């Protein structure tokens, strides 16, 4: 499996929005995902699979990450697995 590419900086608007959603859904700040990693993978999926696969893929990544424990290492592992699937196409 390949490691995620070096992500671009997350726009301040996205960080603010994410903080609002986390608060509204009564999640802990620690539940905030690494947005740059998810954005990079979503871009890759949208370009190499189909544009509309990006949001659904992120949802499935979140579900799989939660089922594996929900930690940052779980997210990285799931992202690597999905990235490998994209690269096999």
PyMOL commands that set and color helices and strands:
alter all, ss='L'
color gray80, all
select helices_A, chain A and resi 12-24+29-31+35-48+53-67+72-88
alter helices_A, ss='H'
color red, helices_A
deselect
rebuild
show_as cartoon
